[in-house]
Amino acid sequence: MNTGTPQKTEPTGPRTSWNWLWLLCLVALFNQVVMNMARPVTSYKLIALGFDEATIGLIAAAYATVPLFVALPLGRWIDRAGNIRVLVSAGMVIMAGGMALLGASEQLVFLALAFTTLGLGQLVFTIAGQAAVARYTPASKLDAGFGWFTAAFSGGQLLGPLVAGAVLGAEQNLPRDVLLQRADQALWLALILSVIAVPLVFLPVRWVLPRSSTSAGKAASEAKATLLGVVRLPAVGSHLFAALTLLAILDILTAFLPLVGEHFGVSPQWIGVLLALRGAASITSRFLLPTLSRHFRREHLIVASLLISSVAISASAMLVQHKVLAAALMIIGGFFLGLGQPITMTLITQTVPSNWRSTALAVRLLGNRAGQVVVPLLAGLVAGPAGPAGAVLLACGLLAASGIEKTVRLSATGKGKQSAEPPQ
């Protein structure tokens, strides 16, 4: 718990106050480049090693296994921690270890262990990063703070598949030994990038606490955040389900869109382009989020995010061989998909007491990781009889279900009373 000097110091101007955020966003960019190289490339590596769709779903689920058990205690710890940047760097170090194991392994058990390690590192980084935004950003700027942070994620989601696709090449139906060699090259490149990101966290930029943190720290000793306590707050369960579905579709796209491409005879390079277009569109919407949130209620924006993205992305996957149409649909889907995650962060952050924020964001990630275990497993089972596009359709169906639930909730509660006034 923080006391003393760090809580009494505040930035004196807008440029100083946001320097820590730009640094965090830079590291987040590296983080997501690494992840979005590793995940589709691992699918191609598994194809080259002769594994099927169900195994790919199992490996994708391994990514979220350990985080299920550590997300909540980690969030509580960060609520009391004074130095968040150490945890940000720790996340990148753990990810680097996972990347090394992923590049060096060919046995299924070690590949699963590598993906589990990646998932743990990603969890540590993401909870710490989100906690930094929640702690250091003024309440009136939360949409902007979470928007920029998640825009950096989208930037990595754009660049990662492009870099991976460039290394894998544009040829179709590569011999397995060639595909395996190129996949390993891409994984080692991702390892190098993860190592580069670690020292960036410690560039000489001040990370300081707002003045309100002192009173928040006192309140924390009076009311401890719990899983049930967070979930029982109004609308939090709905926000958690929305966040789960929004992340699940990203996982399914990165893991199964390569298989959709293989099924329809589309090259890995074009699949990389489609994933990059999705990322670029999400970056655009997240840049525009502060402006959009001044004109529309957050609840309305998130309903549009869920429903429109579910239709557009499912159509893109079914029409992947029609390149222009698939690209246009992926851009539309990516734009609306990008709005959802930062909005759920803001809604949850503003719903819970200030001293519960890191824990609440950890609960959100706990729900996301549960979805990352269950949804890929279900998708792998669906992809067997229905084909790989069935996995994408399943994830889009969950998006639509969340959008329908929120629409019903808005109708029942009088059009979103919780955020009746858009943020300034």
N, C-alpha and C positions, 0 to 999 in steps of 0.2 A: 504494500500500500504506500502511496506516495505522500510524503510530507516535506515541508521546508521549501528551499529555494526554487526547485523546478516548477512548483505550482504557482509561484508569484510572478513568473516571467512570461510576458506575452509578446508576440511580434508587434512591431510598431507600424507596419505598413503592409499593403497588399502583397508586394513583391516578396518580402521576407516571409509572410505568413503562408505562402503557397510553395516555397522552395522545397520543403520536405515532401510535398505531394508530387512535384515533378520528379524528384528522385525516386520516390516509391513507384510512380508510373513507369519510369525507365526500367527498374528491376522487374516490375510486373510484365513488361513487354518481353524481356528475355525469358521470364518464367513461362509465358504462354507460347513463345516460339519453340522452346524446348518441348513442352507438353504436346503441342500440335504437330511437331515432327515425330515425336516418339509414338504417338497413338496410331495414326494411320500406317506408319512404317512398320510398326509391330504386326499389324494385320497382314501386310504383305510378307513379312518374315515368316509368319505362321503359315501362310499359303505356300511359301517356298519350302517349308519344312513338312508340308503334307497334312496339316491340321484342317479340320472342317469348321463350319460356321458355329456350331455349338461350343467348340473349344475356344474360338475367338470371343464368344460371349462370356465364357468362364474367365478368360484372362482379363477382359474388361471389368468384370465384377471384382476380381482380385484387387484392382486399383482402389476400391473403396472399403475393403474388409477391415483393416486395422483402424482407419479413421473412425469407424463406427464406435469404437470403444474409447477413443481418446479425445474426441471433439469437445464433449461437455467439460471434462476437467481442465482441458487446455483453455477453453473460453473463460472459466472461472479464474484460472491463474492469470490470464492476461488482464482481466478486470482489475486485479491487484498489482500487476507488474508496472514498473517504472520505465523500463527500457525496452521499447517494442522493436527497435531496429535489430537487436540481437536475435530475436525470434524470426524476423524477416530473413536474416542471413542464414539462420539455422535451417529454415525450410529449403533454401537453395542448396545448402551443403548435402542435406538428406537426398534431395532430388538427384544431385550429381552422383551419389553412390548408387542410386537406383538405375541411372543411365548406364553407368559402367557395367553393372551386372547384366543389364538388358542387352548391351552390345556384345558381351562376351559369352552369352549363354545360348544354347540350342535345345536343352532339355526343358520340358514343359514345367516341371516343378520350379526350376530356377527362373524361368520367364515369369511365372506367376509371382514368385518372391520379388523379382525386380519391379513388377508393376505395383505390388503392394507397397514397396519402398517409395516408389514415385508418388503414390497416393498419399502416403504419410507426409512426405515433404511438401506436397502441394497443399495439404490441409494446414500445416503449420504456417506456411507462407500466407495463405489466403485469410485465415483467421486473424493473424497478426496485421496484415494489410488492411483488412476491413475495420479492425479495431482502431487502427491509427486514424482512418478517415472519420470514424464515429467519434473519437476522442478529441481530435485536433481541429475539426471543422465546425464552424458556427452552425447552429441549428438552421438558420435561414439559407445556408449554402450546402446543405447535405445532398441535394439532388446533383449539384455541380460536382461536389467531391466524389460521390459514388459514381457519377457519370464519367468523370475523367479516369477514375481508377478502372472501371470496367471497360472503358474505351481502350485503355492500354492492353487489357486482356484481349479485346477484339483485334487489336493490332497484331498481337502475337498469333491469334487464330487466323489472321490473314497471311502473315509472313511464313508461319510454320509449314502449312501445307504447300505453299509455293516452293520453299526451299527443298522440302522433302520430295515434291514432284520433280524438281529439276535434277536432283541426285538420282532418283529412280529412273527417269527418262521417259520419253514419249512412246517407246515401242510397246506393242501389244503382245501378250502371250510370250513373255520372256522365258527362256529356259530356267528351271528352278535354281540351278547353281548361280546363274547370273543375277537373278532377282534377289537371292540371299546375300550375295556379295554387295550389291548396291544398297540393300536395306541396312546391312551392318555399317557401311560407310556413312549413311545418313544418321544412324544412331550414335556413332562416334563423334560426328560433327555436333549433334545436339549436346553431347557430354561437354565438349569444349565450350559451347555457349553457356551452359549452366555454371561452369567453373568461372568464366569471365564475370558473371553477374554478381558473384559473392562479394568482391571488394568494393563494388559500386555502392553497396549499402552504407559503407563507412566513409563516404566522401564528406568533407567538412560542411555539413548542413545541419542546422539546429532543429531538433524535434522537441517541442515544448508542450506543456500541458496548459489547458485553459484554466482561468481562475476558478471556474465552477467545480473543478475536479476535487477540491478540498472538501466541500460539502457532500459531494457524491461519495467520496471515500468514507466519510462518517456514516452515511446512510447504509453503505454496504455492510457494515458490521451489525446493523439492526435487522436487515432483511436479506437473507442469502438467496441468490437466484437458484432455482431448481428447474429441472426439465418440465415437470408438471406445472410449476408456477408460471413459466413462460408460455407454455402451450395453452393454458387456460385463459390467458388474456384475450380480450375481444378481437376476433378476426385473425389472430396470429396463426391458427391452424390453417386457415385458408391461404394466407401468404406463404406458409411453409410448403403447402402442396403445389402452389404455383411455381415457387422457386425450384422444387424437385423436378417438375415436368420441364421447365425451361433448361435446366442443366442436363436432364436425361436426353433431350433431343440432340444436344451438342455431342454427347458421348456416342449416341447411336450413329449420328452422321459420320463422325471421325472413324468409328470402328466398322460400320457396315456399308457406307457409301463406296469404299473401294471394292467391296464384294458386288454391289449393284453394278458398278462399272465393269467388272470382270464378266458378270452375267450378260450384259448388253454389248460387250465388245468395245468398251470405252477405255482409253488409255489411262494409266495412273496420272499422267501429267494433266489431263483434262479434269480428272477428279480433284486434283490439287487446285486447279483454277476455280472449280465450283465451290470448294470449301473456302478458298480465299475470297471469293465474291461475297459469300455469306459473312465472313469476317469484316470485309470492307463496309458492307451495308450496315452492320451492327455498330461499327465505329461511327459512321455518319449519324445514326439515330442517337447514340450516346452523346456526341458533341451537341446535338440539338435538344437534348433532354431538358436543360435548364429553361430554354425558351418554350418548349412544349408544355412544361409543367406550370408555366405562368398562364397558359391559356386553357388548359384542360385539367380536370381533376385526375389525380394519380390513379384512382380506381378505374376510371374510364380508359386511361392509357394502357393499363395492364390487361384489361379485357380485350382491347384491340390487339395488343401484343400476342396474347394467347390464341385468339381465334383466327386472326389473319395469318399468322405464321404457320399454324397447323395446316391450313388449307394450301398455302403456297409451297411449303417445303414438301408435303406429301406429293403434290402434283409434280414438283421438280424431280423427285426421285423416280416417279413412274415414267417420266418423259426424258430421262437422262441422256438418251441417245440423240434427242433433238436439241442440239447444243444451244442455239439461240434462245429457244423457249425455256429450256431448263435453266439457263443462266438468268433470264429475266425473272422467272419465278423464284429462284434462289435469292436474288437481290431483294425482292419484295419481302420474302420470308425472313431474310436476315435483318432487314431494317426493323421490322416489328418485333422480331425475336430479341434484338438488342435492347429494347426499352424495358423488358421485364425484370431482368436481374437487378439493376440499380434501384428500380422502384420498390421491389420487395425489400431490399436493404433499408431504404429510407423508411418505408412503412413500419417495418419491424422495429427499427431504431427509435422511431417516434412513439411507438405504442408502449414500450417497456420503460421502467424507471431508468434514469441515466446511469446508475451504477450497475445495471444489468445488461448493458448494451453488448459487451464482448460475449457474455454468456448467451444472450439471445441470438447473436450472429453465429455463435458456435452451434446452437440448436438448429438454426437454419441450415448450416453446413452438415450437421448430423443427418437431418432429413434428406439433404441432397445426396449424401454418401449412401444412405439406405436405398435411395432410388438408384444409385449407381451400382449397387449390388443386385437388386431385384430386376430392374428394367433390362439390363443387358442379358441376364439369364433368360428372362422371358423372351427377349428378342431373338436370342440364339435358338430357342425352341421353336419360335414362330418361323424363323428363317429357313429351318429345315424343310418342312412341308410346303410353305408358302413362297419360298424364295427370299433372297436378301432384301428385296424391297419391302417385304412384309414386316421386317424389323423396324424400318423407318415409319411405316404406316402405324404400327403399334405405338411408337413414341408420339407421333402426331395426334393419335387418338387421345392420349393422356393430356396433351396440351389442350385439345378441344374440350375435354371433360372439365379441366380446371377453369377454362374460360366460361363454360356454361355455369359452373358452380358460382363463380364470382358474379355473373350476370344475375342469377337468382338472388344472391345475397344483396346486391345493390338494390334490386327491386323491393326486397323485404325490409331494407333498412333506410329507405328514403334517399336513394341515389348517393350514397357515400358520405355519411355525416362525418366520418373520421377525418376527412381532409376537405372540409367544405370550402376552405380558402386555399387556393394554390399558393405554394411557397413564393416568397419574393426573391 
